[in-house]
Amino acid sequence: MNRFDFAGRTAVVTGGAQGIGAAIAKRLQASGAKVAIWDLEGSPRVDVADQTSIESAVKRSMAELGRIDVLINNAGIAGPSMPVVEYPVSEWQRVIDIDLNGPFLCCRAVVPHMVKAGYGRIVNIASIAGKEGNPNAAAYAAAKGGLIAFTKALGKELAQSGVLVNCVTPAAAQTAILEQVTAEFAKYMLSKIPMGRFVKVEEIAALVCWLASEECSFSTGAVFDISGVRATY
Ligand SMILES: NC(=O)c1ccc[n+]([C@@H]2O[C@H](COP(=O)([O-])OP(=O)(O)OC[C@H]3O[C@@H](n4cnc5c(N)ncnc54)[C@H](O)[C@@H]3O)[C@@H](O)[C@H]2O)c1
């Protein structure tokens, strides 16, 4: 495993208590970064869909870490698998609140600190679903498609600030999120990945950590595919 240079750097990973976020946090730490995890499962509990919770988390992390060099917007849920016409409005709202509004609230609160410091790396964890549109997962696909567009917009806004904003679009990984969808749906997603296997969380962490590093210096507002030869749903 290559070691990225995060000596003296600090990072926030949302949803870092398990799955992809935990793999990213582990690799950042192994590369020298000090990492704060913002998660519903953490202590104190942080809810990315709640503006007050995020504002308190920023204050706490700024006090503990001194600054925030890296923000990984990873917290997310899949929501139920069902057709649009049956999709409960409250579930639609919950998926959009966590998967799209969450990254907006986190960026809104963290970016001013990064701009003031003249340095920052933001990586949003989108999904191939946001490019392709998953049947029976319209809320998730819409939220992730929105996150891709949000990444491009914010990347342009911050182009000359020293703060770079990118997103990754993984295919399906075997994490707890798959327990939220039916076994049939998980099988369907796997069948659509040309490499014929799930992406490993460590593979996603490797790409994300490079995008979060100082070495990534001329890519922003961009979308990085990690889908085993472009999964097509
Ligand atoms: N696993 C996949 O197949 C896959 C593929 C592409 C993209 N993604 C995306 O990767 C990210 C991580 O997914 P994962 O597979 O590791 O899922 P996971 O369910 O294993 O982990 C998600 C984490 O987010 C946290 N979380 C959920 N809602 C939150 C909230 N409101 N506030 C704070 N934390 C919250 C959970 O407590 C959990 O620790 C998600 O954004 C997901 O959409 C996953």
The ligand as an ORCA input file, in Angstrom:
! r2SCAN-3c Opt
* xyz 0 1
  N     -21.786      0.366     -0.715
  C     -22.106      0.700     -1.944
  O     -22.510     -0.129     -2.757
  C     -21.942      2.129     -2.411
  C     -21.741      2.381     -3.781
  C     -21.609      3.702     -4.209
  C     -21.662      4.732     -3.294
  N     -21.849      4.450     -1.967
  C     -21.925      5.581     -1.048
  O     -20.851      5.480     -0.130
  C     -21.218      6.106      1.095
  C     -20.927      5.163      2.258
  O     -21.719      4.004      2.094
  P     -21.403      2.607      2.794
  O     -21.615      1.585      1.765
  O     -20.117      2.648      3.528
  O     -22.654      2.549      3.801
  P     -22.763      2.116      5.330
  O     -24.219      1.968      5.588
  O     -21.847      0.976      5.623
  O     -22.190      3.394      6.104
  C     -22.852      4.612      6.079
  C     -22.454      5.404      7.317
  O     -23.134      6.663      7.258
  C     -23.688      6.940      8.533
  N     -24.840      7.817      8.387
  C     -26.029      7.545      7.794
  N     -26.850      8.599      7.896
  C     -26.168      9.572      8.543
  C     -26.483     10.898      8.955
  N     -27.695     11.425      8.752
  N     -25.526     11.614      9.605
  C     -24.305     11.078      9.856
  N     -23.962      9.825      9.512
  C     -24.892      9.079      8.860
  C     -24.063      5.578      9.107
  O     -24.207      5.607     10.533
  C     -22.879      4.723      8.632
  O     -21.813      4.738      9.560
  C     -22.688      6.485      0.961
  O     -22.798      7.845      0.597
  C     -23.160      5.611     -0.184
  O     -24.252      6.140     -0.864
  C     -21.982      3.180     -1.508
*
